[in-house]
Amino acid sequence: MAALFIEWFTRAGIRKLFGVIFTVIIFGLGFTLASSGLDIFSILVVVGAISLFITMGIGLVLKGAREMTSIIVRSLASSFKSVTPVAIACALAGVIAGVLAYTGLALTLSQFLVEISGGNIVILLILVVGITILLGMGMPTPAVYVLCATSVAPALVEMGIPPIAAHFFIFYFGILAPLTPPVAITAYAGAAVAKADFWKTGIEAFRMALIGWFIAFSFISRPEMLILPIESLDLSAISNVVFGVFASVLAALLSGGVISGYLFGHLNAMQRVSFAIALILLLISLFYTEYLILVSALILALLNPVTLKSFRGNK
């Protein structure tokens, strides 16, 4: 604890402390996480643009800075070239989203998904995951999000899921979509760089991406993790946030161990089974808010021989 306390007074610790103080002030003034993020992002864009033009102006006057101005211009040109394919895809996705919205097909699709699921939120989430991954196989993530936000997000909101949690869920699976076979563009690109087998790399990437599924589903089961429903910093709200974050992080660690067979050390079959049982208990606790189940999962994970050996090795 003393070392942890002293660490705050190092340079890195002071920078972290300023971030914590700034966050507390922002929330203390009554701003929400979404509005604060958007406002700060807008301010950073404006300040960055002004700084860029000032730097270029100085570069035209001073000899030593002219080379930097040339580098900035080349960087801007390269950025525009890189963003063009994504911008075109987003524009086309916007056209499709507009057609869906103005013709009423988006609402029809949302109602259709709700009817197919029979009002079951789990079935609806699985359907949304399938649609998002299917669209994400050949489209950039921003375009997938624009399209799914118009067509399938209303179905999640209609089932009582907070809008921001529904949109985070869709966006998260839009990111994971390029890792899933049979397309798996990012995995195959990595395989080409590493000169590895395409199919083995794609399957391994998909296995590792499964860890992210637990995080995405935790946005739905524990929307408090996004700090958006919190209107007052009372003990109950803070405990819900801490509970959700802790359980999700632990679930991600355990799922990585179960899938890869390594966590603090190599796992045999029985150890992976014990971690899998702890993972199932954690997922149940996320959906049903049972602290007893969370404690049971934590005890089961800590009593694993590999975990105990790791703790003894650190001492």
Steps between C-alpha positions, in 0.01 A plus 500: 500500500785738582660438162166556330457826691850623407439413134239776478772757564712398202457682169278229356298492822447877498369483143257227607398707802417799279278274289316374809450856632374619161253209478367564851451871422320428172256254661466723806378784276218274377633405156431147376769275357363527147464879495841548663667272248336671203578849631862414576540333160361809323732729697802282420418501128470880492816555707691247290394666174597846628838370623563331166436816299714709738785249464474509121499881507814507713658248264454735206696771682777314684756298306541230761126430514441473125594133498246433775232680296580278203467191721162621630371559145612152391339348810171675425508376140571145617218520756249611238604213273460249784161629613348515150391131479345515847323828420356355179378188683342713774332721240351198324393354835337835577304480175378150590418613854307796362298275270423267791393792718284687248328190361425359845700183433719564803199502731361193323830316543514592869146376559580185302802427722294552815230264369753231403664517843160463667590774745806305621789741540768228468362376165473860378863569593613188312306613191656847521847347537443288189382798292785723618768239431346415161510865394845550650659228288538732203450852635706735719391525862363859476280403204374191683412712802313761291293230333428295814426807712213576265371149440552283810577737790132608531409136571737494798369833627143375463587210731599746773876513445650850553574658158870559569545138616326373185724712277815395685394136456458543125822697458698244700392211279563716195861514617515123563339414164822522291651229723231240430533234224438443215605855400714605802675777307719619788603148601595409144695824460694413815557147369645641177742720695603209728505254206270268697214275396188706420241263645691423819558871558133580437378232739749605768398866458135403535576305820679800647219733389252295704648667809360830374150354483475496878586870516239588237227302675595660831399837350147361476487316832678775695440837327630667817849422367450781249432738794207644304201410721677649805338830597631518856820363650328294768645181647262271309590648160874486571478139621313400182771655282781335699315167497446508123856605414661249737282209383556586131879526534513173693275334240731617220804358683333166572364466146849566364636225723228253403537569127880522475590255777732749668443730798786565745637176356402206278163346590414132490150369427377508860631851559328626185177337618522676837561834328208427265267438797620824661437680168143366481435617857637843410272529197201404715597765754521761223145433387340440839707730727573231755796596717507150653550345157778750425676412826464128423653549154784704646575235764494224238740696278737581786510139625620382160849345541646718222374818668634394840837413346514843333429679829767296682749577226440876537576484874 
